[in-house]
Amino acid sequence: MLNRQVVLKSHPNGVPLPEDFELVEATSAEPGEGQMLVRNLFFSLEAAIRGWLDGKANYFEPIPLGGAIRGPSVARVITSRLDGFEAGDLIFGLHHWEDYSLSDANTILLSKLSPEEDIPLSYYCGGLGGSGHTAFVGLHEIGNIQAGETVLISAAAGATGSMATQIAKLRGCKVVGVVGGENKADLITQKLGADAAINYKTCGDLTAAINEACPEGVDVYFDNVGGKTLDASLQCMNTFGRVIGCGMIGDYNDQDNPTPVFNMWKLVEKELTLKGFLLYTYMDKVPAASAQLHEWVRSGEIHILENITEGLPNAGWAYSEMMRGATIGKNLVAMDLQEGEHL
Ligand SMILES: NC(=O)c1ccc[n+]([C@@H]2O[C@H](COP(=O)([O-])OP(=O)(O)OC[C@H]3O[C@@H](n4cnc5c(N)ncnc54)[C@H](OP(=O)(O)O)[C@@H]3O)[C@@H](O)[C@H]2O)c1
């Protein structure tokens, strides 16, 4: 079968551009023993992919020039020679940006999905998938949030941040979001329930803005961006505060020049805990997170924000939009369906 793939054409210089990606045509392989052929339906666009485009290893191998971009997808099994999976099953796992992928027991994040009928399948690639799980695990396992505490969240209108904002509110916290636009500020206060929003692009002195929004001090900072926002938040933390190191997207487009952080002394002065985490390490916490998130989505207490781009040829453009900060909510690519196919 014809198998279109999106490959890396050039290492991005700063924000990835659509021209850094190329659509090529290949043919799909036959699954061997222990493998299955899957049809990708939705790709989750991940900030972490940016770190794999520079030709340098981080916690995953870099993607070579000409190599297919990898990312998590929701897919349907076409044929299976892997125990426990059969044709028609829906799965989640790390695949390549392509129509058809081979998957096996070693596929990272491989899990079988049992989507509920009234819940859109795309949610399992975002709010009810990695983004929601990351927000839930970060707030509870790393941040140990408690009702009544003040939680500051950066990239609060993004995939992870929008979920963290709503979860922290549902846990009885005061939530202040840091965002890069008035539309995002309105969204998180009016739709997601945040108590206040700070537009870091227009607020001037960010430390002063955080202090003004949180005169009682910040107990937990959920850091999605690092850099200047992390630095400013350190100055506003309460004694025994926790900083959740979820990501540092603010530096991903120029990783050779990370933004200096000057206020590390606050870790000592305020006896803070700063702990990074990767969701993969906490997979045992995902079933409970998933059950609770389903309940909140079903009851309407959590809104899942999605920005879905149609068609594999547009994946590079969609990723460029995400990495220049233009989007709101979870960025997904919906694969083009062929005649007779359905989700
Ligand atoms: N630890 C884990 O296991 C794990 C898992 C998933 C994601 N993450 C991390 O979580 C963070 C958020 O990821 P996400 O998938 O939820 O994406 P996302 O928040 O939807 O990412 C896009 C948003 O990031 C913000 N941003 C801040 N600085 C930026 C910059 N210099 N360039 C571009 N965008 C910038 C922008 O929002 P503003 O306009 O508001 O700035 C943009 O809209 C990332 O740091 C990611 O690495 C960690």
The ligand as a Gaussian input file, in Angstrom:
#p B3LYP/6-31G(d) Opt

LIG

0 1
 N        7.196000      16.051000      31.328000
 C        6.436000      15.405000      30.464000
 O        6.280000      14.190000      30.500000
 C        5.756000      16.211000      29.389000
 C        4.750000      15.655000      28.567000
 C        4.120000      16.480000      27.620000
 C        4.498000      17.812000      27.499000
 N        5.500000      18.294000      28.305000
 C        5.926000      19.705000      28.229000
 O        4.828000      20.527000      28.486000
 C        5.036000      21.784000      27.859000
 C        3.775000      22.139000      27.076000
 O        3.650000      21.196000      26.011000
 P        2.277000      20.983000      25.254000
 O        2.400000      19.750000      24.451000
 O        1.173000      21.092000      26.236000
 O        2.272000      22.183000      24.249000
 P        1.513000      23.572000      24.263000
 O        1.482000      24.175000      25.618000
 O        0.237000      23.445000      23.561000
 O        2.611000      24.365000      23.438000
 C        2.434000      25.498000      22.723000
 C        2.421000      26.749000      23.625000
 O        3.664000      26.917000      24.347000
 C        3.840000      28.299000      24.638000
 N        5.196000      28.818000      24.463000
 C        5.929000      29.387000      25.424000
 N        7.095000      29.791000      24.970000
 C        7.145000      29.468000      23.679000
 C        8.108000      29.642000      22.667000
 N        9.278000      30.244000      22.869000
 N        7.815000      29.169000      21.474000
 C        6.653000      28.588000      21.227000
 N        5.683000      28.403000      22.158000
 C        5.945000      28.854000      23.362000
 C        2.864000      29.051000      23.732000
 O        1.858000      29.543000      24.554000
 P        1.889000      31.072000      25.039000
 O        1.417000      31.869000      23.878000
 O        0.969000      31.081000      26.185000
 O        3.322000      31.373000      25.387000
 C        2.323000      27.979000      22.791000
 O        1.007000      28.246000      22.369000
 C        6.276000      21.645000      26.994000
 O        7.367000      22.228000      27.654000
 C        6.453000      20.136000      26.883000
 O        7.787000      19.761000      26.676000
 C        6.116000      17.527000      29.231000

